[in-house]
């Protein structure tokens, strides 16, 4: 199977490396980017990945079976539509778009063209979160009652990124919105947001927030709580707990080791892995492997276009709640 990657930024390189190093029987036939840097070209040569400037070269190549859309967010929907029309199976990084009409266009094209389309919510493929999902699915904790998710980055991204990211709910907490749905197998009914600017005043000047606590009512009756911060000085903080009628299942952070040094003057343990590349590299490989398996075996993808849509709808409801200081029903967000 031959793959084309559109976008040679950080996430494009992550997928290029994971396919080349961890997935057998698959090759990256080409990587397209209009803004190649000297370092990126050197990286591609070292990986043995051919390069081009125009992604249409990938879409027009009949030997390429699937494309990974890793370009900037504002291009995701447009490139998705073109790739679907070209008959390519598509893996698209989240979000599909910030704009609901663009997501609708993607969905309409998928109805006309029977190709696979998977959205890049990599945390579903992490060993910890999958263990929680499986415990809930297998009924080990009974009926789900409370979900708690903590997601805190080690440092805030550059202000220039925040200006175009869609805000904390669209670029950061969107992973947690998806995780709530994944862990509970339930959609969200209502959301309420409390948020503030506590990390960097410049983030507030862009109109965004950097710290938030969100509560949600789910359609299965359960309650969920998410907390996000743009900066946790001790590292990448990723935890989840699901509490139910028969017990609870919880996962904590991955550490470089679980060694704990206990001495007279204190007890010292490792800090969490620093950021998402260290924490989720295996999950990135797993999600692409599952995407390719769905193509080869003609099975449904594990993260559908509807999953991508639902996360964006929740993010939009969160923004409305923040702006209007009230709980917002998901049914209020028109699609």
C-alpha positions, 0 to 999 in steps of 0.5 A, spaced: 500 500 500 502 506 498 501 513 502 501 520 500 502 525 506 499 532 505 503 537 509 510 536 512 510 540 519 510 537 525 505 532 525 506 530 518 513 528 520 510 524 526 506 520 521 512 519 516 516 516 521 511 512 524 509 509 517 516 508 515 519 505 522 513 501 525 508 499 519 510 494 514 508 493 507 506 500 507 510 506 504 510 513 503 510 514 496 510 522 496 509 528 501 507 534 499 508 541 502 508 548 498 513 551 504 519 546 504 525 548 508 532 546 508 531 542 514 525 538 512 527 536 505 533 533 509 529 530 513 525 527 508 531 524 504 533 521 510 527 517 511 527 516 503 520 519 502 519 523 495 517 530 496 513 535 491 510 542 492 503 541 490 498 536 493 495 535 487 500 531 484 499 526 490 491 526 488 492 525 481 497 519 482 493 513 481 498 508 485 497 512 491 491 508 495 490 513 501 492 520 503 494 523 510 491 530 511 496 534 515 496 541 513 494 547 516 487 546 519 484 551 514 485 547 509 483 540 512 476 540 509 478 543 502 483 538 501 478 532 504 473 534 499 478 534 493 481 527 496 474 524 496 473 526 489 479 523 487 477 516 490 482 516 495 481 513 502 483 519 507 486 520 514 484 527 516 488 530 522 483 534 527 479 538 526 476 537 520 474 544 520 472 550 524 466 551 520 460 546 520 458 548 513 465 545 510 464 539 515 457 538 511 460 538 505 465 533 507 460 528 509 456 529 503 462 527 498 463 521 503 455 519 501 457 519 494 464 516 494 465 510 498 472 511 501 474 510 508 475 517 512 478 517 519 479 523 523 485 523 527 483 523 535 490 519 536 488 518 544 483 513 542 489 509 540 493 510 547 494 504 551 491 507 557 485 510 555 483 504 551 484 500 557 479 505 560 474 504 554 475 496 554 473 496 562 467 500 561 465 497 555 466 490 558 461 492 564 466 492 569 464 498 573 457 498 571 453 503 569 457 510 568 455 515 573 461 520 573 467 521 568 473 526 570 479 528 565 485 532 566 489 535 560 494 540 561 500 542 557 507 543 559 507 550 556 502 554 552 503 554 544 506 561 541 501 566 540 501 566 533 498 559 533 493 561 538 490 567 534 489 561 528 487 555 532 480 556 534 481 557 541 482 552 547 476 548 546 477 547 538 485 546 538 486 543 545 480 540 549 477 538 543 481 531 544 477 531 551 471 532 548 472 526 544 475 522 549 468 523 553 464 520 548 469 514 547 470 512 554 462 512 555 459 511 548 455 516 549 453 523 546 453 530 550 447 533 551 449 539 555 455 543 557 457 549 562 464 552 562 468 556 567 474 559 564 479 564 565 486 567 563 491 565 568 497 563 564 499 568 560 495 575 559 497 575 551 492 569 550 487 573 553 488 579 548 487 574 543 480 573 545 482 566 548 482 563 555 488 558 557 485 555 563 478 552 563 473 547 567 467 544 563 461 540 566 457 536 561 451 532 562 451 526 557 445 523 554 446 516 558 445 520 564 452 520 566 456 527 568 463 529 566 468 534 568 474 536 564 479 541 566 485 544 562 491 548 563 495 551 557 501 550 562 503 545 567 510 546 570 511 539 571 510 536 564 504 533 560 498 531 565 494 526 562 489 523 566 482 520 566 477 516 571 470 513 570 466 512 576 460 507 575 455 503 579 460 497 580 466 501 581 471 505 577 477 505 573 482 510 572 489 511 569 494 516 571 500 519 567 506 515 563 513 516 566 520 515 564 520 510 569 516 508 575 522 508 580 521 512 586 527 514 590 525 514 598 530 518 602 530 521 609 529 528 606 524 526 602 521 521 596 522 523 589 519 520 583 519 522 575 515 527 572 510 525 567 513 525 559 514 532 557 509 533 551 505 529 546 510 527 542 513 523 547 507 521 550 503 519 544 508 516 539 505 509 539 498 512 539 500 515 532 502 509 529 497 505 532 491 509 529 495 509 522 495 502 522 488 501 524 486 506 518 490 502 514 487 495 516 480 498 515 482 499 508 485 492 507 479 489 510 474 493 508 471 495 515 469 501 518 474 506 521 474 507 528 474 514 528 468 516 523 467 523 520 461 523 525 466 523 531 469 529 528 463 533 527 461 531 534 467 534 537 466 540 533 459 541 535 461 540 543 467 545 542 462 550 539 457 549 544 463 550 549 464 557 546 457 559 546 457 557 554 463 561 555 460 567 551 453 567 554 455 565 561 450 559 561 449 552 560 448 550 553 444 544 550 448 541 544 441 541 540 442 549 540 448 548 535 445 548 528 448 543 523 
